[in-house]
Each structure stands twice: as C-alpha cells, then as structure tokens.
Amino acid sequence: MIRYILPILLLIVSNVFMILAWYGHLKIKEWRWFEQAGLLTFILLSWGLAFFEYCFQVPANKLGFRGNGGPYSLLQLKVIQEVVTLLVFLGFSWLFFKEESFRMNHAIGLFFLVLAVYFIFKK
C-alpha cells in the first residue's frame, strides 16, 4: 500500500515548493523587506525553492514509475502530477490570494480532470 501512496505524498510536497516558487513571489513582494527587491532577487529565490521541489519530485517519479518497480505507468504519473498541481494551487490561491474565487467553471474543469484520471487508470 505504501508504494502507491508514497509517490503521491512526495508529489504533494514537491508541488507545494513548485507553487511557492512559481507564484509565491507575487505575494511576498508585499512584505516590507521585499518591497525594493528586483526581478533577479525573485528569480534566485524561486530557483532556491525549485531545488527543494526537485528533491521530492525526482524520488516521487523514481519510486512511482513501473519501470523502476513502482505501481504507475509514465502516463499515470503525469496525470497524478497534474491533478496534484491543480489541487495544491487551489489551496494556495485560497489561502494567500483571497480575492480569487472558486466558480462553477473551475468545478467543471476539475470534474473533467477526475474523468481524465479515471480513463488513464482504466484497464
């Protein structure tokens, strides 16, 4: 059971770092000590966070890939990754960007992603 869950948990942690690297700078620029920071500062900060993303992403794919003894095909890993990314992003935007609202079109899009997972995993 752990061999099915561990890659997904690692993907979740990886995606937290990824979302922070990609979008966190949009919020921390509001912090007093980043008010005068330039683009290069945010690029370097994002690269630093991306390092930790890869520290979890690579093992997730290595452990999860069927070719390495894991339970998932490459396509299944990619679809899991995309769904995890969107779910982590939704949580991030809800926590840090409160002006973003979750609308019906978002729910419909997520429904289709769940359908994608179903069809990718269907034998």
N, C-alpha and C positions, 0 to 999 in steps of 0.2 A: 504494500500500500504506500509506503514512504517513497518508493521510486516513482510513483505517479504524482505525489503531492510536492516533493522537494523541488523539482524543476519549476513548478508553478509558483511556489513561495519565493524562490530565487528570482524569478521574473518579476514578481511584485516589487521586491526590494530594488531590483535593477531599475524598474520603471519609476519608482519614487525619485531616485537620483536623476534619471533622464528628464523627468518633468521639471525637477528643480533646475537642472542645467539649461533646459530649453526655455522655460518660462519664468523661473524664479526671479531673474534679473528685472523682469517687468514690475515686480512688486518691491524688491529690495531697493530699487532706485529711489523709493520714497523715504527710506531710512536716512537719518541725518548724515551719517558718516559715508553714505554713498551718493549724496546729492551732487557732488562735483566730479564723481567718477566718470571716466570716459569709456568709450566703446571697448578699447583694449582691456580695461580692467574687467569688464563683464565677460569678454571673450575668455580671458585667462581664468576667471572664476568658474565659468561654465566648463572649460576643459578640465579643471580640477575635479569638479563634480562628475564629469563624464568618466574619469578614471574609475571612480567607485561604481558607476553604472556597469562598466565592463567587468569589474571584479565579480559581479553577480551574474551578468548576462552570459558570459562565456561558460562558466560552470553549469548554468541552467541548461544551455543548449548541449553542452558536452554530456551531462548526465541524462538529459531527456531524450536525446537522439537515439533512435532504434539502432542505427549503425554502430553505436558505442555500447549497446546493451540496454539502452533506455526504452521506455514504453511508446514513444511517439515518433511518427514519421516527420520528415522535414516540413511538409505542408501543415501537419497538425501543430507542430511547434510554432510555426509562423502565425497561424490563426489564433492560437492561445495568446501569443505575444501581442497581437493587435487588440484583442478583447481586453487583456490586462491593461494595455496602454490607455485605452479609452476609459476604462473604469477608474484607473488611478488619476487620469486627467480630470474626470468629472469630480472626483473627491477634492482634488487640488483646486480646481476652479471654484468649487462651492465653498471651501474653507478660506481661500485667500482673495478671490475676486468675487465678492458677494453680489456685485451688480449683474453678474451672469445668471441668467435664469434657465432652468431646465424646462423646455417646451415640448409639446406633443411631437414635433418633427424629430426631436432628439430621441424620444422614446421609440418612435417608429424605426429610426436608424439603428438603435440598439437591438430592437427586436430582429431586424434583418441580420445583424451580426450574430445573434444567438442562432438564427437559422443557418448562417454560414458555418458555425461551429458544428451544428447538427449534421449538415451534409458532408462536411470534411471528415467527420468521425464515423459516418455511416459506412458500414461494410458493403 
